[in-house]
Amino acid sequence: MNENKGEKKETKKEKAKKKETNNKHFPLNARIKIINFDDEPELNGHIGRVKSKTRKAGYVKIVLQNRKETMRIPAECLELCPLPMSVIGEQAREYIAARVRMISACDEDQKSTDVSSIEKVGFNRSKRSSQMKGTEGGACTSSLLKILYDHHQNNSSPKKDLSFGDIVKDMRKTLHSRGYQQTPQLSSSRPMHLTTPWEFVPTKNFSGNRRALIIGIRYMGMPWELPGTHNDCFNMISFLKRFHGFQDKDFTILMDDHTHTPPTRANILKAFRKFASECQPHDAAYFHFSGHGGSVPDESGDETDGMDETLHPLDHLQAGEILDDEVYEEFILHLRDGVTLNAVVDSCHSGSVFDLPFELFGPGKGLDKDFSAVRFPHMEVAREYRRTLSLQKTKKKHLPINARIKIVNFDEEPSLNGFIGFVRSKPKKSSGRIKILFPTTTETMKIPQQCVKLFPLPMNELTKQAREYLSARVHLISASEDDTQLAPGVNEQSKSQAEGVEGGACTSAFLNILYDHENTNPDGVLKFGSIMKNMKQILVSRGQQQQPQLSSSRPVQLTAPWEFVPSKNFSGNRRALIIGVRYKGAPWELTNSHRDCNNMMKYLKRCHGFKENDFTILMDDDKHTPPTRANMLKAFRKFAFECRPNDAVYFHFAGHGGSVPDEGGDETDGMDETMYPMDYLTAGEILDDEVYEDFILHICAGVTLNAVVDSCHSGSVFDLPFELFSPGKGLDQDFSAVHFPHMEIAKEHRQKVERMKQERGRSQPKATPLSPQLTRAKKRVPKEKVSRSRENVVNPLPLDSTIILVGLQKSPQLNGRTGIVKSKIQSNGRQHVFIKGLAKSFALKPANMRLKKG
């Protein structure tokens, strides 16, 4: 009898276990281990991936590692087998680039509560804030605000940080003590501890912007109306303004109150995409949703409980709910690396509405130390998105001609992976392939651009090439990236606070930093990195989006000092070339470009010992040499030839800049940057190729040139090889941005200089040394004029001749257009032609030009 009873009890346990097994779901692609599989014991311990939901019969379809075929295994014989934490961390960054933390009002299978009076959760309005709206509110939001206000009231300058764990524990305690059954949850995109401080805005070294997306839906006039949702949003906005420095412009608000954008399905998804695209690295972002939520059967098989969580927009009856899959794919996935998003979702079934991988504080749980709840339900979507993003970047950014590269992930011919070669063409639009030369075989091959990776030389070799490319030490601060157009009126809106004068955004921010340094720490060292960071902060604080950049002719550290004049052992001369173009009377007139130049000269005289005769000035003010195209190129050449070793040299340009298609094939982005002279409509722009060939290349060794170019598209207008500080970057330690676009021109220039020295040496036989007086009196041997034409270029067209363009393959739309020749033959075998009707100049080969008859 006893044995039969025991058997019956065991049978009941087995039935209960089978029922539990049938309800057991594994996330798709979850990593599992086979255990206690008696049918095929040799499979026990094998690792695989889940490929289907648990069937009614209790089986799960899996794929074992190193095998392509699928198998059906009982769910009771599978257990989750998560990867090591280091691997999980890498996968988490691939899954979501940003750092996201979400407090949700309740678990996935619970409902959230709206309260008729926020004082029911212990929130005393009179003691907290006179700006609080209404009495109704969501239980979750109200309990959170109670905790936040209590923390600030009890700690005017709190030493102890309020942690995520403290907030969730106190919220649960507050709600449960007042009879509410909902259990707030905490989830995250990264492994984290509950002791991590909750910060709406980082308290240390915050350099980004504040941004908040607030959505509150009341569903006015409907049976399920929520009267407290708008109050939740207004109260949260009031708290962020009062304690965390948020301003009205920082908020994007969707509410059905006939004042703000209505929170329809289309508007919410549009707001998700826009908000994610606007968030930049180092930004502090906040998201709040107060409204209804729900759950629907999961059709894609990515949910462990078989249900998708949803948000209910205002028009959900007509347009449908917003699935958690859509929230992830339209919002969370697009947040950039470096962004921190804190979120509160006050709705029913909101536990995993962001589909974040780490559930840190679920019902009855503390910190999930073994991370058994980790899941990446949309990993394939994330990987496809990263691949697409990578391809888009690859298509936008061309590898420089002659760049040293390595072949990677070339599946068509895996034997080539790891080979070193040199780029010989731009990628073709049709195939996306570029021509690569392999030096060991002297053969060329067409390789997909995504299979080619920049592979720069070692640092000692790079430095050697940098000296060959440019003799002088050149540092350039440019007002913006190559592809950035400064906002209209930016010159009129900026002001140098130190001197109380208006000026261009870049120049005035630069002068602010210089004067502050002179006034507060004149004996200290002003570093390249601190200048760039402070300029960015000043511009951001003024609401300007341009990103100043720093580039150099040598590898330098951002901790290196910026010096207009060396502080030790200076034995040279001070020299400065100042160009300010106002374009007086034109619709694009820059009223403050002259003021920029005058302010800069005033600073150099006052703080660094420059005198009037040290300046070469070009300005369209009827007092100085007009900055026409011819005068600027002439000034470039003369200024470069006058510089001597140990001189301290400064260059400043304030005016318009632009970009035109690159015909020489030397630009990574396919565009040449330009400066606009006073007469650019008739004479053409000045290309970065000309700035390099007529100015930078001819500055001799031993000279240090510091330059500021305050114009649009000015990032690489000097074509310097080292990009040291660009948006979101510090020192580029692997120097992947290094390129020498004019190395052939530089080598040819060095050879000609050496030939000239040798010819001078042969023409002047050695003689007895002369006295200093006779040496100075002796006439110098005339310098040989350097020819800028290549040997293979013949029949250059005369200046100012009218020509017709023919045979252009890279820009066929220009064929048949009429132009005017505006330069002699250049060292790259091209002449600059001003195209009528386009108001732009192009560097073209004489072979592509025909003289127009008559």
URHU-V336270 format. One record per residue. N is the residue number from 1. RES is the residue in one small letter. PSI is psi as a letter, one per 30 degrees, with the letter a starting at -180 (* if undefined). D_CENTER is the distance of its C-alpha to the mean C-alpha in whole Angstrom. Layout:
# URHU-V336270
{{N;RES;PSI;D_CENTER} {N;RES;PSI;D_CENTER}}
This chain:
# URHU-V336270
{{1;m;e;76} {2;n;e;74} {3;e;e;72} {4;n;e;72} {5;k;e;70} {6;g;e;68} {7;e;e;67} {8;k;e;67} {9;k;e;64} {10;e;e;62} {11;t;e;62} {12;k;e;61} {13;k;e;58} {14;e;e;57} {15;k;e;57} {16;a;e;55} {17;k;e;52} {18;k;e;52} {19;k;e;51} {20;e;e;49} {21;t;e;47} {22;n;f;47} {23;n;f;45} {24;k;j;43} {25;h;k;39} {26;f;k;37} {27;p;k;33} {28;l;k;33} {29;n;g;31} {30;a;k;32} {31;r;k;33} {32;i;l;37} {33;k;k;40} {34;i;k;44} {35;i;k;47} {36;n;h;50} {37;f;j;50} {38;d;f;54} {39;d;e;54} {40;e;i;52} {41;p;f;52} {42;e;f;51} {43;l;f;47} {44;n;k;47} {45;g;f;44} {46;h;k;42} {47;i;k;39} {48;g;a;37} {49;r;k;35} {50;v;k;36} {51;k;g;36} {52;s;l;38} {53;k;l;39} {54;t;k;43} {55;r;l;46} {56;k;f;49} {57;a;f;51} {58;g;g;48} {59;y;l;47} {60;v;k;43} {61;k;k;42} {62;i;l;40} {63;v;k;39} {64;l;l;39} {65;q;k;37} {66;n;g;38} {67;r;k;40} {68;k;f;39} {69;e;l;42} {70;t;l;42} {71;m;l;45} {72;r;k;46} {73;i;k;46} {74;p;k;48} {75;a;e;45} {76;e;f;47} {77;c;g;47} {78;l;k;43} {79;e;k;41} {80;l;k;37} {81;c;i;36} {82;p;l;32} {83;l;l;31} {84;p;l;30} {85;m;e;28} {86;s;e;26} {87;v;e;25} {88;i;e;25} {89;g;e;22} {90;e;e;20} {91;q;e;21} {92;a;e;20} {93;r;e;16} {94;e;e;17} {95;y;e;18} {96;i;k;16} {97;a;e;13} {98;a;l;13} {99;r;j;16} {100;v;k;18} {101;r;k;22} {102;m;k;25} {103;i;j;28} {104;s;l;30} {105;a;f;34} {106;c;l;36} {107;d;l;36} {108;e;e;35} {109;d;g;39} {110;q;l;40} {111;k;k;40} {112;s;l;39} {113;t;k;41} {114;d;k;41} {115;v;k;43} {116;s;f;46} {117;s;k;45} {118;i;f;42} {119;e;f;45} {120;k;f;46} {121;v;g;43} {122;g;g;44} {123;f;j;42} {124;n;j;44} {125;r;e;43} {126;s;e;45} {127;k;f;44} {128;r;d;40} {129;s;k;39} {130;s;f;41} {131;q;g;38} {132;m;k;38} {133;k;k;39} {134;g;a;42} {135;t;f;43} {136;e;l;42} {137;g;l;39} {138;g;k;37} {139;a;e;39} {140;c;e;35} {141;t;e;34} {142;s;e;37} {143;s;e;37} {144;l;e;34} {145;l;e;34} {146;k;e;37} {147;i;e;36} {148;l;e;33} {149;y;e;36} {150;d;e;38} {151;h;e;36} {152;h;e;35} {153;q;e;39} {154;n;f;40} {155;n;j;37} {156;s;e;37} {157;s;i;34} {158;p;k;34} {159;k;e;34} {160;k;k;34} {161;d;k;31} {162;l;j;31} {163;s;l;30} {164;f;e;29} {165;g;e;32} {166;d;e;34} {167;i;e;33} {168;v;e;34} {169;k;e;37} {170;d;e;38} {171;m;e;37} {172;r;e;39} {173;k;e;42} {174;t;e;42} {175;l;e;42} {176;h;e;45} {177;s;f;47} {178;r;g;47} {179;g;g;48} {180;y;k;45} {181;q;f;44} {182;q;k;40} {183;t;j;38} {184;p;k;35} {185;q;l;32} {186;l;k;29} {187;s;l;27} {188;s;l;23} {189;s;f;20} {190;r;l;21} {191;p;k;24} {192;m;l;25} {193;h;l;29} {194;l;f;30} {195;t;f;31} {196;t;k;27} {197;p;k;27} {198;w;k;26} {199;e;j;23} {200;f;e;22} {201;v;k;20} {202;p;k;20} {203;t;f;23} {204;k;k;22} {205;n;h;19} {206;f;k;17} {207;s;g;14} {208;g;a;12} {209;n;l;14} {210;r;k;17} {211;r;k;17} {212;a;k;20} {213;l;j;21} {214;i;k;25} {215;i;k;27} {216;g;k;31} {217;i;j;34} {218;r;f;37} {219;y;h;39} {220;m;k;41} {221;g;f;45} {222;m;l;44} {223;p;f;46} {224;w;g;43} {225;e;k;42} {226;l;j;40} {227;p;f;41} {228;g;f;39} {229;t;e;36} {230;h;e;35} {231;n;e;36} {232;d;e;34} {233;c;e;31} {234;f;e;32} {235;n;e;33} {236;m;e;30} {237;i;e;28} {238;s;e;31} {239;f;e;30} {240;l;e;27} {241;k;e;28} {242;r;e;30} {243;f;f;29} {244;h;g;25} {245;g;g;24} {246;f;k;23} {247;q;l;24} {248;d;e;25} {249;k;f;22} {250;d;f;20} {251;f;k;22} {252;t;j;22} {253;i;k;26} {254;l;j;28} {255;m;k;31} {256;d;i;35} {257;d;g;36} {258;h;g;36} {259;t;e;34} {260;h;l;31} {261;t;k;29} {262;p;k;31} {263;p;h;30} {264;t;l;31} {265;r;e;29} {266;a;e;28} {267;n;e;26} {268;i;e;25} {269;l;e;23} {270;k;e;22} {271;a;e;21} {272;f;e;19} {273;r;e;17} {274;k;e;16} {275;f;e;15} {276;a;e;13} {277;s;f;11} {278;e;f;11} {279;c;k;10} {280;q;l;7} {281;p;k;7} {282;h;f;11} {283;d;k;12} {284;a;j;16} {285;a;k;16} {286;y;k;20} {287;f;k;22} {288;h;k;26} {289;f;k;28} {290;s;j;32} {291;g;a;34} {292;h;k;36} {293;g;l;34} {294;g;a;36} {295;s;k;36} {296;v;l;37} {297;p;k;38} {298;d;j;35} {299;e;f;36} {300;s;f;33} {301;g;g;34} {302;d;g;31} {303;e;k;33} {304;t;e;35} {305;d;g;38} {306;g;g;38} {307;m;k;36} {308;d;k;33} {309;e;l;32} {310;t;l;32} {311;l;k;31} {312;h;j;33} {313;p;l;32} {314;l;e;35} {315;d;h;36} {316;h;f;36} {317;l;e;39} {318;q;e;39} {319;a;f;35} {320;g;l;35} {321;e;l;33} {322;i;j;29} {323;l;l;29} {324;d;f;27} {325;d;e;26} {326;e;e;25} {327;v;e;23} {328;y;e;21} {329;e;f;20} {330;e;f;19} {331;f;d;18} {332;i;e;17} {333;l;e;16} {334;h;f;13} {335;l;k;12} {336;r;l;8} {337;d;k;9} {338;g;f;10} {339;v;k;11} {340;t;j;15} {341;l;j;17} {342;n;k;21} {343;a;k;23} {344;v;k;27} {345;v;j;28} {346;d;i;32} {347;s;l;34} {348;c;l;36} {349;h;h;35} {350;s;g;32} {351;g;e;32} {352;s;h;29} {353;v;f;28} {354;f;f;24} {355;d;h;25} {356;l;k;24} {357;p;f;25} {358;f;j;26} {359;e;j;29} {360;l;f;30} {361;f;i;33} {362;g;a;35} {363;p;k;38} {364;g;g;41} {365;k;l;38} {366;g;b;36} {367;l;k;33} {368;d;i;33} {369;k;e;34} {370;d;f;34} {371;f;h;31} {372;s;f;34} {373;a;g;32} {374;v;k;29} {375;r;k;28} {376;f;i;25} {377;p;f;27} {378;h;h;24} {379;m;e;23} {380;e;e;24} {381;v;e;22} {382;a;e;19} {383;r;e;19} {384;e;e;20} {385;y;e;17} {386;r;e;15} {387;r;e;17} {388;t;e;16} {389;l;e;13} {390;s;e;13} {391;l;e;16} {392;q;e;14} {393;k;e;11} {394;t;e;15} {395;k;e;16} {396;k;e;14} {397;k;j;14} {398;h;k;17} {399;l;k;19} {400;p;k;21} {401;i;k;24} {402;n;g;26} {403;a;k;23} {404;r;k;25} {405;i;l;23} {406;k;k;25} {407;i;k;26} {408;v;k;24} {409;n;h;25} {410;f;j;28} {411;d;f;30} {412;e;e;32} {413;e;i;33} {414;p;f;32} {415;s;f;35} {416;l;f;32} {417;n;k;29} {418;g;f;29} {419;f;k;30} {420;i;k;29} {421;g;a;29} {422;f;k;27} {423;v;k;26} {424;r;f;28} {425;s;l;27} {426;k;l;24} {427;p;k;23} {428;k;k;26} {429;k;e;25} {430;s;e;28} {431;s;f;27} {432;g;g;24} {433;r;l;26} {434;i;l;26} {435;k;k;29} {436;i;k;29} {437;l;k;32} {438;f;j;33} {439;p;f;35} {440;t;f;37} {441;t;f;39} {442;t;g;38} {443;e;l;37} {444;t;k;34} {445;m;l;32} {446;k;j;30} {447;i;k;27} {448;p;k;25} {449;q;e;21} {450;q;f;20} {451;c;g;23} {452;v;k;22} {453;k;k;20} {454;l;k;19} {455;f;i;22} {456;p;l;22} {457;l;l;25} {458;p;l;26} {459;m;e;26} {460;n;e;29} {461;e;e;29} {462;l;e;26} {463;t;e;27} {464;k;e;30} {465;q;e;29} {466;a;e;27} {467;r;e;30} {468;e;e;31} {469;y;e;29} {470;l;k;29} {471;s;e;32} {472;a;l;31} {473;r;j;28} {474;v;k;25} {475;h;k;22} {476;l;k;20} {477;i;j;18} {478;s;k;17} {479;a;f;16} {480;s;l;13} {481;e;l;11} {482;d;e;13} {483;d;g;13} {484;t;k;13} {485;q;k;16} {486;l;k;17} {487;a;k;19} {488;p;k;23} {489;g;g;25} {490;v;f;22} {491;n;e;25} {492;e;f;27} {493;q;f;25} {494;s;l;24} {495;k;k;27} {496;s;j;27} {497;q;e;29} {498;a;e;30} {499;e;f;33} {500;g;h;33} {501;v;k;32} {502;e;l;29} {503;g;l;27} {504;g;l;24} {505;a;e;21} {506;c;e;19} {507;t;e;23} {508;s;e;24} {509;a;e;21} {510;f;e;22} {511;l;e;26} {512;n;e;26} {513;i;e;24} {514;l;e;27} {515;y;e;30} {516;d;e;29} {517;h;e;29} {518;e;e;32} {519;n;e;34} {520;t;e;33} {521;n;i;33} {522;p;f;34} {523;d;f;35} {524;g;l;32} {525;v;k;29} {526;l;j;26} {527;k;l;23} {528;f;e;20} {529;g;e;18} {530;s;e;19} {531;i;e;19} {532;m;e;16} {533;k;e;15} {534;n;e;18} {535;m;e;17} {536;k;e;14} {537;q;e;16} {538;i;e;18} {539;l;e;16} {540;v;e;15} {541;s;f;18} {542;r;g;20} {543;g;g;18} {544;q;k;16} {545;q;f;12} {546;q;k;12} {547;q;j;10} {548;p;k;13} {549;q;l;13} {550;l;k;15} {551;s;l;17} {552;s;l;20} {553;s;f;23} {554;r;l;24} {555;p;k;22} {556;v;l;22} {557;q;k;21} {558;l;f;19} {559;t;f;22} {560;a;k;24} {561;p;k;26} {562;w;k;25} {563;e;k;29} {564;f;e;30} {565;v;k;34} {566;p;k;34} {567;s;f;36} {568;k;k;38} {569;n;h;41} {570;f;k;39} {571;s;g;42} {572;g;a;40} {573;n;l;40} {574;r;k;37} {575;r;k;36} {576;a;k;34} {577;l;j;33} {578;i;k;32} {579;i;k;31} {580;g;k;31} {581;v;j;31} {582;r;f;32} {583;y;h;33} {584;k;k;36} {585;g;f;37} {586;a;l;34} {587;p;f;32} {588;w;g;29} {589;e;k;31} {590;l;j;29} {591;t;f;31} {592;n;g;30} {593;s;e;29} {594;h;e;32} {595;r;e;32} {596;d;e;29} {597;c;e;31} {598;n;e;34} {599;n;e;32} {600;m;e;30} {601;m;e;34} {602;k;e;35} {603;y;e;33} {604;l;e;34} {605;k;e;38} {606;r;e;38} {607;c;f;36} {608;h;g;36} {609;g;g;39} {610;f;k;38} {611;k;l;41} {612;e;e;42} {613;n;f;43} {614;d;f;40} {615;f;k;38} {616;t;j;37} {617;i;k;36} {618;l;j;36} {619;m;k;35} {620;d;i;37} {621;d;g;39} {622;d;g;43} {623;k;e;43} {624;h;l;41} {625;t;k;40} {626;p;k;38} {627;p;i;35} {628;t;l;36} {629;r;e;34} {630;a;e;37} {631;n;e;38} {632;m;e;34} {633;l;e;34} {634;k;e;38} {635;a;e;36} {636;f;e;34} {637;r;e;36} {638;k;e;39} {639;f;e;36} {640;a;e;35} {641;f;f;39} {642;e;f;40} {643;c;k;37} {644;r;l;39} {645;p;k;38} {646;n;g;38} {647;d;k;37} {648;a;j;34} {649;v;k;32} {650;y;k;30} {651;f;k;28} {652;h;k;27} {653;f;k;26} {654;a;j;26} {655;g;a;26} {656;h;l;24} {657;g;l;22} {658;g;a;21} {659;s;k;20} {660;v;l;23} {661;p;k;23} {662;d;j;24} {663;e;f;27} {664;g;f;27} {665;g;g;25} {666;d;g;23} {667;e;k;20} {668;t;f;17} {669;d;g;16} {670;g;g;19} {671;m;k;19} {672;d;k;21} {673;e;l;20} {674;t;l;23} {675;m;k;25} {676;y;j;27} {677;p;l;31} {678;m;e;33} {679;d;h;35} {680;y;f;32} {681;l;f;34} {682;t;e;37} {683;a;f;36} {684;g;l;32} {685;e;l;29} {686;i;j;28} {687;l;l;26} {688;d;f;24} {689;d;e;26} {690;e;e;29} {691;v;e;28} {692;y;e;27} {693;e;e;31} {694;d;f;33} {695;f;d;31} {696;i;e;29} {697;l;e;31} {698;h;f;34} {699;i;k;33} {700;c;l;36} {701;a;k;35} {702;g;f;35} {703;v;k;33} {704;t;j;30} {705;l;j;28} {706;n;k;26} {707;a;k;24} {708;v;k;22} {709;v;j;22} {710;d;i;21} {711;s;l;20} {712;c;l;18} {713;h;h;16} {714;s;g;17} {715;g;e;15} {716;s;h;17} {717;v;f;20} {718;f;f;22} {719;d;h;21} {720;l;l;21} {721;p;f;20} {722;f;j;18} {723;e;j;14} {724;l;e;14} {725;f;j;12} {726;s;l;8} {727;p;k;6} {728;g;g;5} {729;k;l;8} {730;g;b;12} {731;l;k;15} {732;d;i;14} {733;q;e;17} {734;d;f;18} {735;f;h;17} {736;s;f;16} {737;a;g;14} {738;v;k;18} {739;h;l;20} {740;f;i;23} {741;p;f;24} {742;h;h;27} {743;m;e;29} {744;e;e;32} {745;i;e;32} {746;a;e;32} {747;k;e;35} {748;e;e;37} {749;h;e;37} {750;r;e;38} {751;q;e;40} {752;k;e;42} {753;v;e;42} {754;e;e;44} {755;r;e;46} {756;m;e;47} {757;k;e;47} {758;q;e;50} {759;e;e;52} {760;r;e;52} {761;g;e;53} {762;r;e;56} {763;s;f;57} {764;q;j;58} {765;p;l;60} {766;k;k;60} {767;a;l;63} {768;t;k;64} {769;p;k;61} {770;l;l;62} {771;s;l;62} {772;p;e;59} {773;q;e;61} {774;l;e;61} {775;t;e;58} {776;r;e;56} {777;a;f;59} {778;k;k;59} {779;k;k;57} {780;r;k;54} {781;v;k;54} {782;p;k;52} {783;k;k;48} {784;e;k;48} {785;k;k;46} {786;v;k;43} {787;s;k;43} {788;r;g;39} {789;s;k;40} {790;r;l;40} {791;e;e;43} {792;n;g;43} {793;v;k;42} {794;v;l;45} {795;n;h;46} {796;p;k;44} {797;l;k;44} {798;p;l;45} {799;l;k;43} {800;d;g;43} {801;s;k;45} {802;t;k;44} {803;i;l;43} {804;i;k;42} {805;l;k;39} {806;v;l;40} {807;g;g;38} {808;l;k;35} {809;q;e;33} {810;k;f;29} {811;s;i;30} {812;p;f;33} {813;q;f;33} {814;l;f;34} {815;n;k;37} {816;g;f;40} {817;r;l;38} {818;t;k;40} {819;g;l;39} {820;i;k;40} {821;v;k;40} {822;k;g;38} {823;s;l;38} {824;k;l;40} {825;i;k;39} {826;q;l;36} {827;s;f;36} {828;n;g;34} {829;g;g;36} {830;r;l;35} {831;q;k;36} {832;h;k;34} {833;v;k;35} {834;f;j;35} {835;i;k;35} {836;k;k;37} {837;g;f;35} {838;l;f;32} {839;a;h;32} {840;k;l;30} {841;s;l;31} {842;f;k;30} {843;a;j;31} {844;l;l;34} {845;k;k;36} {846;p;f;40} {847;a;f;41} {848;n;g;39} {849;m;k;41} {850;r;k;44} {851;l;k;46} {852;k;k;47} {853;k;k;51} {854;g;*;53}}
